[in-house]
Amino acid sequence: RVSPNRREFASRSSRSRPSRPRLTESRAMSAAARRRVTDLSSQVTSGATDVEAYKADIKACRRDLRRLIDTVNCHPILVRLAWHDAGTFDQRTRAWPECGGANGSIRFDVEMGHGANAGLKKALGYLSPLKQKYPRLSWADIIQLGGATAVEAAGGPVIPMRYGRCDVSGPEQCPREGNLPDAEPPFHGGDHKDAPSHLRAVFNRMGFGDEEIVALSGAHTLGRAFNERSGTTTKGIGAKNGTKYTGGGCPFAPPRLDGKEGFGMPGGASWTRRWLTFDNSYFKREYVSEQNKEDLLWLSTDEALHTDPGFKPFFDQFANDEGLFFERFAAAFAKLSERGARFAPSGGVEA
């Protein structure tokens, strides 16, 4: 859940469990596919072996990302891209890359075409020039660096990241569709009876517990959902299709942390009023206010976090203590960014 199906972070709720693409039906990779993985791993290893050069590229790329985010106001979609690349991880599968996770597979059309990833091609477009500028860096690293930098640029915590992730090399290594959370029923094609059980099924598969689920969901303080992407709101792309907080040129405080004018693409519905600022507003349930009922988003999976007895204590704690939320979110996001990742060198590169 933290993700998808809903936000700019939003995904599309699937009505039935999608079938695995023919290319990935077999659990065993072809010999040719294995050779490609080996070759690519060797390339990344050789690049990351020069640790200082790799660190320098990470730091330079981070600076470029900061400038990009400040100019384009693309914080939410970069966080969503990072989450969707990593969020396919299945801890029950031990082999790489069959286990899914943060391996850059989302760059291939077969995975980008999954319903939950609607609209994310735009985020890849933002990152492509950086991949060309820093060819030493893997796609998986640039995607996760983008998400962490976006959180920090919006006023959120510094994420304790490491780098050196290996990329998968071809679309045949993409995970099947249906790994990401739905925002509204039927959950997982009707297999999960309600929102709490659905969230636990998806996140437990990745190795997350209740507190981490709630913390990661707090990323909905950033971003919006669009009718054209997730179908979870009637609000769509364009100023005329937005709310009083997302329509552009609205009389309310700018959504950016620094108060500067800047919006990005207008439209959609946000969970919070200042949807380009990372804070604990999501847990304040701003939608409850009479003046916000028609203009802020709140979905079944959001409702579950403050009504389910297992989730609610953490939801309330984060509402009352932003520092605690930042601490727990940073740890959970760093963990998410490493789900299913293969590092070269094996210990990763800190930068």
C-alpha positions in Angstrom: 0.0 0.0 0.0 1.9 3.1 0.4 1.8 3.3 -2.9 -0.2 3.0 -5.3 -3.3 2.6 -6.8 -4.0 5.9 -5.7 -1.5 8.7 -5.5 1.0 10.2 -7.7 2.2 7.3 -6.2 -1.2 6.2 -7.7 -1.9 3.0 -9.4 -4.7 1.3 -11.1 -6.8 -1.1 -9.1 -7.1 -4.4 -11.0 -10.3 -6.2 -11.0 -8.9 -9.6 -11.6 -5.5 -11.1 -11.0 -3.5 -10.6 -14.1 -1.8 -13.5 -15.7 2.0 -13.7 -16.0 3.3 -12.6 -19.4 4.3 -15.5 -21.6 7.9 -14.4 -21.4 8.0 -15.0 -17.7 5.8 -18.0 -17.3 8.7 -20.3 -16.7 10.5 -20.0 -13.4 13.7 -21.1 -15.0 15.5 -18.4 -17.0 16.9 -19.4 -20.4 20.7 -19.9 -20.7 20.9 -16.8 -22.8 19.0 -14.7 -20.2 21.4 -16.0 -17.5 24.4 -15.0 -19.6 22.9 -11.5 -19.9 22.5 -11.2 -16.2 26.0 -12.4 -15.6 27.4 -10.0 -18.2 25.5 -7.0 -16.7 26.5 -7.9 -13.2 30.1 -7.9 -14.3 29.7 -4.5 -15.9 28.2 -3.1 -12.7 30.8 -4.8 -10.6 33.7 -3.3 -12.6 32.1 0.1 -12.3 31.5 -0.1 -8.6 34.9 -1.5 -7.9 36.2 2.0 -8.4 34.4 3.0 -5.3 35.5 6.6 -5.2 34.5 7.2 -8.8 31.2 5.6 -8.2 30.6 7.8 -5.1 31.5 10.9 -7.1 28.9 10.0 -9.7 26.2 9.4 -7.1 26.9 12.7 -5.4 27.0 14.6 -8.8 23.7 12.9 -9.8 22.1 13.8 -6.5 23.0 17.5 -7.1 21.5 17.3 -10.6 18.4 15.6 -9.2 18.0 18.4 -6.6 18.0 21.0 -9.4 15.6 18.9 -11.5 13.1 18.5 -8.6 13.4 22.2 -7.7 12.6 23.2 -11.3 10.0 20.6 -12.3 8.4 19.9 -8.9 8.5 16.2 -9.6 9.0 15.0 -6.0 5.9 12.7 -5.9 6.3 10.9 -9.2 10.0 10.1 -8.4 9.0 8.6 -5.0 6.3 6.6 -6.7 8.7 5.3 -9.4 11.2 4.2 -6.7 8.4 2.4 -4.7 7.0 0.7 -7.8 10.4 -0.7 -8.9 11.2 -2.1 -5.5 7.7 -3.0 -4.5 7.5 -6.1 -6.6 9.8 -8.0 -4.2 8.7 -11.4 -3.0 10.8 -12.8 -0.1 9.5 -16.3 -0.7 11.6 -16.4 -3.9 15.3 -16.6 -3.2 16.7 -16.5 -6.7 17.7 -13.2 -8.4 16.1 -11.6 -10.3 13.1 -13.8 -10.1 12.4 -12.4 -6.6 11.7 -8.9 -8.1 12.6 -5.8 -6.2 14.9 -2.8 -6.8 16.6 -4.0 -10.0 15.6 -1.4 -12.6 13.1 -3.7 -14.4 10.5 -1.0 -14.4 12.3 0.7 -17.3 11.1 -2.0 -19.7 7.8 -1.6 -21.5 6.4 -4.9 -20.4 6.5 -3.8 -16.7 5.8 -0.2 -17.4 2.6 -1.4 -19.0 1.3 -2.8 -15.8 -1.9 -1.0 -14.7 -0.4 0.1 -11.4 2.4 1.9 -13.3 0.2 4.2 -15.3 1.8 7.6 -15.8 5.3 6.5 -14.6 6.8 6.7 -18.1 7.0 10.4 -17.4 9.3 9.8 -14.4 11.6 7.7 -16.5 11.7 10.6 -18.9 13.0 12.8 -16.2 15.7 10.4 -15.2 16.9 9.3 -18.7 19.2 12.3 -19.3 20.9 11.5 -15.9 21.4 7.9 -17.0 23.1 9.1 -20.1 25.2 11.6 -18.2 26.2 9.0 -15.6 26.4 5.7 -17.5 28.4 4.2 -14.7 25.3 4.2 -12.5 22.7 1.5 -12.8 19.1 2.3 -13.5 18.2 0.7 -10.2 20.5 3.1 -8.4 19.3 6.2 -10.2 15.7 5.3 -9.6 16.2 4.8 -5.8 18.4 7.8 -5.6 15.6 9.8 -7.2 13.1 8.7 -4.6 15.3 9.4 -1.6 16.4 12.8 -3.0 12.8 13.7 -3.6 11.8 13.0 0.0 14.7 15.0 1.3 14.1 17.9 -1.1 10.5 18.1 0.1 11.6 18.5 3.7 11.6 14.8 4.7 14.3 12.8 6.5 17.7 12.0 5.1 17.4 8.3 3.9 20.4 6.1 4.9 21.0 4.7 1.4 23.7 2.6 -0.2 24.3 2.1 -3.9 25.8 -0.4 -6.4 22.5 -2.2 -7.4 22.7 -4.4 -10.4 20.2 -4.0 -13.2 18.3 -6.8 -14.9 19.2 -6.8 -18.6 16.0 -7.7 -20.5 12.2 -7.6 -20.3 12.0 -11.4 -19.8 13.3 -10.7 -16.3 10.4 -8.4 -15.3 8.1 -9.6 -12.6 4.5 -10.6 -13.2 1.7 -8.1 -12.8 -0.3 -7.9 -9.6 2.4 -7.4 -7.0 1.5 -3.9 -5.9 -1.4 -2.9 -3.6 -4.9 -1.9 -4.7 -6.5 1.2 -3.2 -10.1 0.0 -3.3 -11.9 -3.4 -3.5 -12.0 -6.0 -4.9 -8.5 -6.4 -3.4 -6.2 -8.7 -5.4 -9.0 -9.8 -7.6 -11.2 -10.7 -4.6 -8.6 -12.9 -2.9 -8.1 -10.5 0.1 -11.3 -9.8 2.0 -10.7 -6.3 3.2 -8.2 -3.4 3.1 -6.2 -4.4 6.3 -5.7 -8.0 5.2 -4.8 -6.8 1.7 -2.1 -4.4 3.0 -0.7 -7.1 5.2 -0.6 -9.7 2.4 1.2 -7.4 0.1 3.7 -5.9 2.6 4.3 -9.1 4.5 5.3 -10.7 1.2 8.0 -8.0 1.0 9.1 -8.5 4.7 7.3 -5.5 6.3 5.4 -5.4 9.5 2.5 -3.2 10.7 4.6 -0.2 11.8 6.5 -0.2 8.6 3.3 -0.4 6.6 1.9 2.7 8.3 5.2 4.6 8.1 5.6 4.0 4.3 2.0 5.0 3.8 2.9 8.3 5.2 4.5 9.1 1.9 1.1 10.0 0.7 1.7 13.4 2.3 3.3 13.9 -1.1 1.5 13.8 -4.4 -1.9 13.2 -6.0 -4.1 10.6 -7.7 -5.5 11.2 -11.2 -8.6 9.7 -12.8 -6.6 8.9 -15.9 -4.0 6.9 -14.0 -5.6 5.2 -11.0 -9.3 5.7 -11.5 -9.6 6.3 -7.7 -10.8 9.9 -8.1 -13.0 11.9 -10.5 -10.3 14.5 -10.5 -8.0 14.4 -13.6 -5.2 16.1 -15.5 -5.5 19.8 -16.0 -6.4 22.9 -13.9 -10.1 22.6 -14.6 -10.1 19.0 -13.4 -8.2 19.7 -10.1 -9.3 20.7 -6.6 -8.8 24.0 -4.9 -5.4 22.7 -3.8 -4.2 21.2 -7.1 -5.8 23.3 -9.8 -3.0 25.7 -10.1 -3.2 29.4 -9.3 -5.3 28.7 -6.3 -5.5 31.3 -3.5 -4.1 28.9 -0.9 -0.5 28.6 0.3 1.8 27.0 -2.3 2.3 23.3 -1.8 6.1 23.6 -1.7 8.0 23.5 1.5 9.8 26.7 0.8 6.6 28.6 -0.1 7.9 29.3 -3.7 5.5 29.3 -6.5 5.7 26.0 -8.3 3.2 23.3 -9.1 4.2 21.0 -11.8 1.3 19.7 -13.8 -2.0 20.9 -12.4 -5.0 18.6 -11.6 -5.8 15.5 -9.7 -6.6 15.1 -6.0 -4.1 15.1 -3.1 -4.2 13.6 0.3 -2.9 16.8 1.9 -3.2 20.5 1.3 0.6 21.0 0.9 1.2 18.0 -1.3 4.8 19.0 -2.3 5.9 19.1 1.4 7.0 16.0 3.3 5.7 16.1 6.8 3.2 14.2 9.0 0.1 16.0 7.5 -1.1 12.7 6.1 -1.7 11.4 9.7 -3.5 14.6 10.6 -6.4 13.5 8.4 -7.0 16.9 6.9 -9.8 15.5 4.8 -12.0 15.4 7.9 -12.5 19.1 7.9 -15.8 20.2 6.4 -14.0 22.7 4.1 -11.7 19.9 2.7 -14.2 17.0 2.2 -14.6 17.6 -1.5 -11.0 18.5 -2.1 -8.8 16.0 -0.4 -8.5 12.3 -1.1 -9.0 9.4 1.4 -9.3 5.8 0.2 -10.2 2.5 1.7 -6.5 1.6 2.4 -6.0 5.0 4.1 -9.1 4.4 6.3 -7.7 1.0 7.3 -4.6 2.6 8.9 -6.6 4.5 11.6 -9.4 2.0 12.1 -7.6 -1.4 12.2 -6.5 -2.2 15.8 -3.0 -3.3 14.6 -2.3 -0.2 12.5 -4.1 2.5 14.5 -1.5 2.8 17.4 1.3 3.6 14.9 -1.0 6.0 12.9 -1.8 7.9 16.1 1.9 8.0 17.2 3.0 9.5 13.8 0.2 12.1 14.0 1.5 13.3 17.3 5.3 13.0 16.7 6.7 14.0 13.3 10.2 13.2 14.5 9.2 9.6 15.2 7.5 9.4 11.8 10.6 10.7 10.0 12.8 8.2 11.9 10.6 5.2 11.1 9.9 6.3 7.5 13.7 6.7 6.8 14.4 3.2 8.0 11.5 1.6 6.2 12.2 3.5 2.9 15.9 2.4 3.0 14.8 -1.2 3.6 12.3 -0.9 0.7 15.0 0.5 -1.6 17.1 -2.7 -1.0 14.4 -5.3 -1.4 15.5 -7.8 -4.0 18.6 -5.8 -4.8 21.9 -7.4 -5.8 24.8 -5.2 -4.9 28.2 -5.0 -6.6 30.4 -4.8 -4.6 28.4 -7.0 -2.3 28.4 -4.5 0.6 27.2 -1.7 -1.6 28.6 1.8 -1.9 27.8 4.6 0.6 27.7 8.1 -0.8 
